């Protein structure tokens, strides 16, 4: 933290300070690829489920095997994405009460399915509907960033999950989602935050800190005030609150929080 991360090697010039708008835009750019993978998955899932409905039947888990080529392609294409898939709303499928059609990369770069026992009589993870990555898209109809949290369900890694609702004719079917390991996310965004003139942090709609150069607001901590969801729904220039500047990351549901409003580039 402090000033040292903003210095290059000894004797070299201090890195140029970036405006809040610049950093927010670059954070957006870093995550838009992940949301592109989520969006492609949502579109493919909608097509698979709609086909079952058009046949006059409820979809079954085997139908979702059609998603696998697309999931594998996205996992290969997007560097930040460590896991990707569709999580069905309970009761959606005719043959199982719950289902994750989920694929993820391993340490050697290969892609494998996640195999989970979701039998409520045997699995502690059979009810995934309380997780933010599921509830936020379900309740708001918008895409969401959840975490960071330890992802006991999929990887046991400290992660962020980016998700979006899958709906057919207004009915919620589940969520398309992607996991991003926190260490990979921090590698992408911390150099940006460190080039701002003061302490900064990124928070999600719940106020959970996703990245930070502020020692008073550590990654994973929760800020309950102000109403960050309202800030995300407000003007793109952001808002001021208690001496803080709150800048939405232009379409990505994260807010850049800085101690003051620095002068913007012309």
C-alpha positions in Angstrom: 0.0 0.0 0.0 1.4 3.5 0.5 3.4 5.3 -2.1 6.0 2.7 -3.0 3.9 0.6 -5.4 3.5 3.7 -7.6 7.2 4.0 -8.1 9.1 2.3 -10.9 12.7 1.3 -10.4 15.1 3.6 -8.5 15.8 6.8 -10.2 12.9 6.5 -12.7 9.9 8.8 -12.8 6.8 8.2 -10.9 4.2 6.6 -13.0 1.6 8.9 -14.5 -1.5 9.3 -12.3 -4.7 8.2 -14.0 -8.0 9.8 -13.6 -10.9 8.0 -11.8 -12.8 7.8 -15.1 -9.8 6.2 -16.8 -9.4 3.6 -14.1 -13.1 2.8 -14.0 -13.1 2.3 -17.8 -10.1 0.0 -17.7 -11.6 -2.1 -14.9 -14.7 -2.4 -17.1 -12.6 -3.5 -20.0 -10.9 -6.1 -17.9 -14.2 -7.7 -16.9 -16.2 -7.2 -20.1 -14.5 -10.3 -21.6 -15.7 -12.3 -18.7 -19.2 -11.0 -19.0 -19.0 -11.7 -22.8 -18.4 -15.4 -21.9 -21.3 -15.2 -19.4 -23.5 -13.6 -22.1 -22.7 -16.3 -24.7 -23.5 -19.0 -22.2 -26.8 -17.4 -21.3 -27.7 -17.1 -25.0 -26.8 -20.8 -25.6 -28.7 -21.9 -22.5 -31.8 -20.0 -23.5 -31.7 -21.7 -26.9 -31.4 -25.2 -25.4 -34.2 -24.6 -22.9 -36.5 -23.0 -25.5 -36.0 -26.0 -27.8 -37.2 -28.3 -25.1 -40.2 -26.1 -24.4 -41.0 -26.0 -28.1 -41.0 -29.8 -28.1 -43.8 -29.7 -25.4 -41.7 -31.1 -22.6 -39.7 -30.0 -19.6 -35.9 -29.8 -20.1 -33.7 -32.5 -18.5 -30.1 -32.4 -17.4 -28.9 -34.3 -20.6 -30.2 -31.4 -22.7 -27.5 -29.1 -21.2 -24.7 -31.3 -22.7 -25.3 -29.2 -25.8 -23.6 -26.3 -23.9 -20.3 -28.1 -23.5 -18.6 -27.1 -26.8 -19.3 -23.4 -26.1 -18.2 -23.6 -22.5 -14.9 -25.3 -23.5 -14.3 -22.6 -26.2 -14.9 -19.8 -23.8 -12.6 -21.3 -21.2 -9.9 -21.5 -23.8 -10.5 -18.0 -25.1 -10.8 -15.9 -21.9 -7.7 -15.8 -19.7 -9.5 -14.5 -16.6 -12.2 -17.2 -16.6 -11.4 -20.2 -14.5 -14.9 -21.8 -14.5 -18.0 -21.3 -16.5 -21.5 -22.7 -16.9 -25.2 -22.6 -16.2 -26.8 -23.1 -12.8 -30.4 -24.2 -13.0 -33.2 -22.8 -10.9 -34.5 -25.5 -8.5 -37.3 -27.5 -10.2 -36.5 -26.4 -13.7 -35.3 -29.8 -14.9 -37.6 -32.8 -15.0 -35.1 -35.4 -13.9 -33.1 -33.8 -11.1 -34.0 -31.2 -8.4 -30.9 -29.1 -9.0 -28.1 -28.9 -11.5 -24.8 -27.2 -12.4 -23.6 -27.7 -16.0 -20.2 -26.4 -15.0 -16.7 -26.7 -16.5 -13.4 -25.4 -15.3 -9.7 -25.2 -16.0 -7.2 -27.1 -13.9 -3.6 -26.1 -13.0 -2.3 -27.7 -16.1 -4.7 -25.7 -18.3 -6.9 -28.6 -19.2 -10.7 -28.3 -19.0 -12.8 -30.7 -17.0 -16.5 -30.9 -15.8 -17.3 -30.2 -12.1 -19.0 -33.3 -10.7 -21.2 -32.5 -7.7 -23.5 -34.5 -5.6 -26.5 -32.2 -5.2 -28.8 -34.7 -3.5 -30.2 -32.8 -0.5 -30.0 -35.9 1.7 -26.2 -36.1 1.2 -24.8 -32.7 0.1 -24.3 -29.6 2.1 -24.3 -27.6 -1.2 -27.5 -28.9 -2.6 -29.2 -25.5 -2.0 -27.1 -22.9 -3.9 -30.0 -20.4 -4.0 -28.7 -18.3 -1.1 -25.4 -17.3 -2.8 -25.2 -13.7 -4.1 -24.2 -14.9 -7.6 -27.6 -16.6 -7.8 -29.8 -14.2 -5.8 -28.7 -10.9 -7.3 -29.4 -11.8 -11.0 -32.6 -13.6 -9.9 -33.9 -10.7 -7.9 -32.7 -7.7 -10.0 -32.8 -9.1 -13.5 -29.3 -7.7 -14.0 -25.8 -9.1 -14.2 -23.8 -9.2 -11.0 -20.4 -9.5 -9.4 -20.3 -11.6 -6.2 -17.5 -12.0 -3.8 -14.7 -12.3 -3.2 -15.4 -15.4 -1.2 -13.9 -18.9 -0.7 -15.6 -20.9 -3.4 -16.2 -24.2 -1.6 -18.7 -25.3 -4.2 -16.3 -25.4 -7.2 -12.6 -24.7 -6.5 -11.8 -23.9 -2.8 -10.2 -20.8 -4.3 -10.7 -17.2 -3.2 -12.8 -16.0 -6.2 -15.2 -13.6 -7.7 -18.3 -14.9 -9.6 -19.8 -12.9 -12.4 -23.3 -13.9 -13.3 -26.4 -13.0 -15.4 -30.0 -14.2 -15.4 -31.3 -16.7 -18.0 -35.0 -16.1 -18.7 -37.5 -17.4 -21.2 -40.6 -15.3 -21.8 -40.1 -13.5 -18.5 -39.6 -16.7 -16.5 -36.4 -17.1 -14.5 -34.6 -20.3 -15.5 -31.3 -19.9 -13.6 -28.0 -18.1 -14.1 -25.1 -18.2 -16.4 -21.9 -17.5 -14.5 -18.2 -17.4 -14.6 -15.6 -17.7 -11.8 -12.5 -15.5 -11.7 -9.8 -16.3 -9.2 -9.1 -13.3 -7.0 -5.4 -13.5 -7.6 -6.0 -13.2 -11.3 -8.4 -10.3 -10.9 -6.0 -8.4 -8.6 -3.2 -8.9 -11.1 -5.4 -7.2 -13.7 -6.7 -4.3 -11.6 -4.2 -3.5 -8.8 -1.7 -1.8 -11.1 -4.6 0.5 -12.1 -5.6 1.3 -8.5 -2.0 1.9 -7.5 -1.6 4.6 -10.1 -4.3 6.8 -8.5 -3.1 9.6 -6.2 -4.8 8.2 -3.1 -6.3 5.1 -1.5 -8.9 3.4 -3.7 -11.1 0.3 -3.7 -13.5 -1.5 -5.9 -16.8 -2.7 -4.3 -19.8 -4.6 -5.6 -23.5 -3.9 -5.3 -23.5 -5.4 -1.8 -20.6 -3.2 -0.7 -18.1 -6.1 -0.7 -14.5 -5.0 -1.4 -13.2 -6.8 -4.5 -9.8 -5.0 -4.7 -8.2 -2.3 -2.5 -5.1 -0.1 -1.9 -6.8 1.2 1.2 -5.5 -0.5 4.4 -8.7 0.5 6.2 -10.9 -1.4 3.7 -9.3 -4.8 3.0 -10.3 -7.2 0.3 -13.4 -9.2 1.3 -14.6 -6.7 3.9 -18.1 -5.3 3.8 -19.0 -1.6 3.6 -22.7 -1.2 4.5 -23.0 2.5 3.7 -23.8 4.1 1.3 -26.3 2.2 -0.9 -24.0 1.0 -3.6 -26.8 -0.6 -5.6 -28.4 2.8 -5.9 -25.1 4.3 -7.1 -24.8 1.6 -9.8 -28.4 2.5 -10.9 -27.5 6.3 -10.9 -25.7 8.5 -13.3 -22.4 7.2 -14.9 -20.4 10.1 -13.4 -21.1 8.7 -9.9 -21.9 10.4 -6.7 -20.3 11.9 -3.6 -20.8 10.5 -0.1 -19.1 11.5 3.1 -16.0 12.8 1.4 -15.8 9.8 -1.0 -16.3 9.8 -4.7 -18.2 6.7 -6.0 -17.7 6.0 -9.7 -19.5 3.1 -11.4 -17.4 1.1 -13.8 -19.5 1.9 -16.8 -21.8 -1.1 -17.2 -19.9 -3.5 -15.0 -21.5 -3.8 -11.5 -18.5 -2.6 -9.6 -17.9 0.9 -8.1 -14.5 2.6 -7.8 -14.3 4.4 -4.4 -11.8 7.1 -3.9 -11.2 9.6 -1.1 -11.8 12.6 -3.2 -12.7 13.6 -6.8 -9.4 14.2 -8.6 -9.3 16.4 -11.7 -10.3 14.5 -14.8 -8.3 14.5 -18.0 -9.7 16.9 -20.6 
